[in-house]
């Protein structure tokens, strides 16, 4: 459910209120029944879920089950902000969902927004976000964030890092990994037999032959060469301000961006209420909306559930695709 003080409960209940979406899978919500019920009342939606206590989790035959953590109370009107309580609750929901996935009780994880500040206040400052927590929990050697929208797919080379700190850990491997994972994902999950991947530069004008930095020639170009040598169709590095234009991006099935905002600004401009965050490199499907907690509009029935609905649909499609692939392989 994400942070209790955010819009997680609202976008979940609005998304799952769709009969079409609810008929597509069975859902187990890790969160607070009180908060989801409150969000449903504000949106004038009837209760459509079965309540169970979180300690009783199992495989359910019901369409939608609310695993209730009644030990976490609903935040008051003045508490729509980062907090230790919000960090403890959202981390508990997430860790229990991860354990359920490991146990085979659920087939995919869709995470509602959390507050990184709340996690830090709760003592989890070692995790900058879901991606880092999922990587450690599943002991994944390599992970990457992929953002999927109807118009564009972007994978990030660096994730939640201070912009000035990127240089300290910016290596050939950090650039090769997202190219390699993007290539695998396009083939395995999106039926793209020969993916074409474009790579952004780090500096303005992609360094302009070293005039504005040498990371393009020293790090990015060798990573692209390494990827090419293992058979990946990849080109770059290109200036990011032109690679994301309609004509240029149409040449590629996926684009690898060097840092968070370089990739997310074009995605959110093009498809803010449709884009999905997908974690590459995990043994389980995990998706999420492309937005944050939106504390400023939480518990006011103002949140748009579009990105949550897209994240749920994407998770269902990927699980079905993985199952079908395994059947065909057998």
Secondary structure as UniProt FT lines:
FT   TURN            4..7
FT   HELIX           8..16
FT   HELIX           19..22
FT   TURN            23..24
FT   STRAND          27..31
FT   HELIX           33..42
FT   TURN            43..44
FT   STRAND          50..53
FT   HELIX           54..56
FT   STRAND          64..68
FT   TURN            70..71
FT   HELIX           77..79
FT   HELIX           84..102
FT   TURN            103..104
FT   STRAND          108..111
FT   HELIX           116..121
FT   TURN            122..123
FT   TURN            125..126
FT   HELIX           130..138
FT   STRAND          144..149
FT   TURN            150..151
FT   STRAND          152..156
FT   HELIX           163..169
FT   HELIX           172..190
FT   TURN            193..194
FT   STRAND          196..200
FT   HELIX           204..207
FT   TURN            208..212
FT   HELIX           216..220
FT   HELIX           221..229
FT   TURN            230..231
FT   STRAND          233..238
FT   HELIX           240..243
FT   HELIX           246..249
FT   TURN            250..251
FT   STRAND          254..257
FT   HELIX           260..271
FT   TURN            272..274
FT   STRAND          276..280
FT   STRAND          285..289
FT   HELIX           295..297
FT   TURN            298..301
FT   HELIX           306..329
//
